[in-house]
Amino acid sequence: MKVVLFCGGYGMRMRNGDGDTIPKPLQMVGPRPLLWHIMKYYAHYGHTEFVLCLGYGAAAIKQFFLDYHEEESNDFVLRDGKVELLATDMSDWSITFVDTGVESPIGERLRRVREHLGDDEYFLANYSDVLTDAPLDTMIEKYHASGAVASMLVVPPQSSFHCVDVSEAGEIKEIVPVSRFPIWENGGYFVLSQAVFDHIPPGGDLVGDACMALAGRGELFGYRHEGFWKPADTFKERAELDLDYGRGIRPWAVWERSARASADVA
């Protein structure tokens, strides 16, 4: 399936000061930007046709791929001044770059790339600011079995805040961590059918318009995931992911687990 990645937002909460103009998808986690990790996740499951919905920072994102150096994250042999790669990241990737506007909401960005989905009935979509180890194959399988028009990954609340039950007189009855409530958050990973476009008006939103309408009709499926899921929506969150990467803690890198398993078998 094709993978639509929303890469056009300003990402203001990610910025490290006023002088930081790097778009959020290109903020670094280890030696590669956030966007690369997300694309690598999809490619691991065999989905290598990407459609990038560009807006803010479009030129920088295009240039990253035009200047891409495979040898930075792969073993290689240097022979007679030529590089011979022993592995590759993206030689089999197809990436379509589409300017979807700087101010466009998510739904409108999706509308503007519809023609690039061709006749494919189903496709994947992602906010491009969250890393997870959710089993994508299972997520897609459960979606198809549900018969729904659309599916979203849902995760437990991530907030560290506490909810307080307080009386009118100010007496506190109970304090409960948000994470203990039986509610789920939108995890930002979607499996969609072309029918979702019937519910996105011009200038509309994917969740606020389409998903809410489908939920009211019983046509939205939620895949519950309680494993690793972490957003990189702020500078602090991105820095935490980068620090963990340096420590060898990267559960989202499902492709590395497969490589280690293959090496163990060999």
C-alpha positions in Angstrom: 0.0 0.0 0.0 1.1 3.6 -0.6 2.0 5.6 2.5 0.9 9.2 2.8 3.0 11.3 5.2 1.9 14.7 6.4 5.1 16.7 6.4 4.0 20.3 6.0 3.3 21.7 9.4 5.3 24.5 11.1 6.2 22.3 14.1 6.5 25.3 16.4 6.7 23.2 19.6 9.7 21.3 18.2 11.8 24.4 17.6 15.0 24.9 19.7 14.8 28.7 19.7 13.8 31.3 17.1 16.8 30.5 14.9 15.8 26.9 14.5 14.1 26.7 11.1 14.5 23.0 10.4 11.1 21.5 9.7 9.9 18.9 12.2 10.3 15.8 10.0 14.0 16.6 9.6 14.7 17.0 13.3 17.4 14.4 14.2 16.9 11.1 16.1 20.4 9.5 16.1 22.1 9.9 12.7 18.9 10.2 10.7 15.9 12.6 10.8 12.5 11.6 12.3 11.0 11.2 8.8 13.6 8.6 7.9 12.8 6.5 10.9 9.0 6.5 10.1 9.7 5.7 6.4 12.0 2.9 7.5 9.3 1.5 9.7 6.9 1.2 6.8 9.5 -0.1 4.4 10.2 -2.9 6.9 6.7 -4.1 6.4 7.0 -3.9 2.6 5.3 -0.5 2.0 7.9 1.5 0.0 5.7 3.8 -2.1 5.6 7.2 -0.2 3.7 10.3 -0.9 5.0 13.3 1.0 2.5 16.1 1.7 4.8 19.1 1.8 4.3 22.6 3.1 6.6 24.4 5.5 10.2 23.4 4.9 9.4 21.7 1.6 12.7 22.7 0.0 14.7 21.3 2.9 12.9 18.0 2.8 13.4 17.7 -1.0 17.1 18.5 -0.6 17.6 15.9 2.1 16.6 13.2 -0.3 18.3 14.7 -3.3 21.6 14.7 -1.3 21.0 11.4 0.5 24.1 9.4 1.3 23.4 5.7 1.9 27.0 5.1 3.2 26.2 7.1 6.4 24.0 4.3 7.8 25.2 1.3 5.8 28.4 -0.7 5.6 30.3 -0.3 2.4 33.6 -1.1 0.6 35.7 1.8 -0.9 37.5 0.4 -3.9 39.3 2.4 -6.6 37.7 5.5 -5.3 34.2 4.1 -5.7 31.7 3.2 -2.9 30.2 -0.3 -3.0 27.3 -0.5 -0.6 26.9 -3.8 1.4 23.4 -2.8 2.3 20.9 -0.1 1.4 18.2 2.0 3.0 16.1 3.2 0.2 17.2 2.0 -3.2 13.7 0.4 -3.6 11.7 3.3 -2.3 9.5 5.5 -4.5 8.9 9.0 -3.1 6.4 11.4 -4.5 6.9 15.0 -3.3 3.7 17.2 -3.4 3.3 20.8 -2.3 0.0 20.8 -0.4 0.3 24.3 1.0 1.8 25.9 4.1 -1.5 26.5 5.9 -3.5 23.5 4.8 -5.2 21.3 7.5 -4.5 17.6 7.3 -7.7 16.7 5.5 -7.0 19.2 2.8 -3.4 17.9 2.4 -4.8 14.5 1.9 -7.3 15.7 -0.7 -4.5 17.4 -2.7 -2.6 14.1 -3.1 -5.5 11.9 -3.9 -4.5 11.6 -7.6 -1.2 10.1 -6.6 -2.9 7.2 -4.9 -4.1 6.0 -8.3 -6.6 3.2 -8.2 -5.4 1.7 -4.9 -8.5 1.1 -2.8 -6.5 1.2 0.5 -3.6 3.3 1.7 -1.7 4.2 4.9 -1.3 7.6 6.4 0.8 9.1 9.2 1.4 12.4 11.0 5.2 12.0 10.7 5.9 12.9 14.3 5.4 9.6 16.2 7.5 6.5 16.6 6.1 3.1 17.6 6.7 -0.6 17.5 3.1 -1.4 16.7 2.8 -4.5 14.4 1.7 -2.9 11.2 0.8 -6.2 9.5 -1.6 -7.1 12.3 -3.0 -3.5 12.3 -3.8 -3.8 8.6 -5.3 -7.4 9.0 -7.5 -6.3 11.9 -8.7 -3.3 9.9 -9.7 -5.4 6.9 -11.5 -7.9 9.2 -13.5 -5.0 10.8 -15.0 -3.9 7.5 -14.5 -0.3 8.5 -13.9 2.6 6.1 -10.9 3.8 8.2 -8.8 2.7 11.1 -6.5 4.5 13.5 -3.9 3.3 16.0 -5.1 4.2 19.5 -2.8 4.3 22.6 -3.3 4.7 26.4 -3.1 8.4 27.7 0.5 9.6 27.8 0.0 12.5 30.1 1.8 12.4 33.5 -0.8 14.7 35.0 -3.3 13.7 37.7 -7.1 14.3 37.6 -8.6 15.6 40.9 -12.1 14.9 42.1 -13.0 18.0 44.1 -16.3 18.9 45.8 -18.0 22.3 45.5 -16.6 23.2 49.0 -13.1 22.4 47.8 -12.7 19.0 49.5 -10.6 16.7 47.4 -12.1 13.2 47.2 -9.6 11.4 45.0 -6.5 11.9 42.9 -6.0 9.6 39.9 -3.2 9.6 37.2 -4.6 10.2 33.8 -2.9 7.1 32.6 -5.2 5.0 34.7 -8.4 6.1 33.0 -10.0 3.7 30.5 -9.6 6.0 27.6 -7.5 5.9 24.4 -5.7 8.6 22.4 -5.3 8.9 18.6 -1.9 7.4 17.9 -1.4 9.0 14.5 -1.1 5.8 12.3 -4.0 5.3 9.9 -5.2 2.6 7.5 -7.7 4.2 5.1 -9.9 3.4 2.2 -10.6 5.8 -0.7 -14.2 6.1 0.8 -12.7 8.4 3.4 -12.6 11.2 0.9 -16.4 11.2 0.9 -16.2 12.7 4.4 -13.5 15.3 3.9 -14.8 18.7 2.7 -12.6 21.3 1.1 -10.3 22.7 3.8 -11.4 19.9 6.1 -9.6 17.8 8.7 -8.9 14.0 8.6 -9.9 13.4 12.2 -12.2 16.3 13.0 -14.3 15.8 9.9 -13.8 12.3 8.4 -13.0 10.2 11.4 -15.7 11.8 13.6 -18.3 11.3 10.9 -17.3 7.7 10.4 -17.2 7.0 14.2 -20.8 8.2 14.4 -21.7 5.6 11.7 -19.8 2.7 13.3 -17.3 2.8 10.4 -14.1 3.7 12.2 -11.9 1.0 13.7 -9.4 1.5 16.6 -6.4 -0.7 16.8 -5.4 -0.7 20.5 -1.6 -0.7 21.1 -0.1 -0.8 24.6 3.5 -1.3 23.5 6.1 1.4 22.6 4.6 4.7 21.3 6.2 8.0 21.7 5.5 11.4 20.0 8.2 13.8 18.9 6.0 16.8 18.9 8.2 19.0 21.2 11.9 19.6 21.4 12.0 17.8 24.7 10.3 14.6 23.3 12.6 14.6 20.3 15.7 15.0 22.5 14.6 12.1 24.7 14.3 9.9 21.6 17.7 11.0 20.4 19.2 10.3 23.8 17.7 6.8 23.9 18.9 6.1 20.4 22.5 6.9 21.5 22.0 4.4 24.4 20.8 1.7 22.1 17.2 2.0 23.3 15.2 2.2 20.1 12.2 -0.2 20.2 10.7 1.5 17.2 13.5 0.3 15.0 11.7 -3.0 14.2 14.0 -3.5 11.1 17.0 -3.8 13.5 15.3 -6.7 15.3 14.8 -8.5 12.1 18.4 -8.0 11.1 19.6 -9.4 14.5 17.2 -12.4 14.2 18.6 -13.2 10.7 22.2 -12.9 12.0 21.4 -15.3 14.9 19.9 -17.9 12.5 23.0 -17.6 10.3 
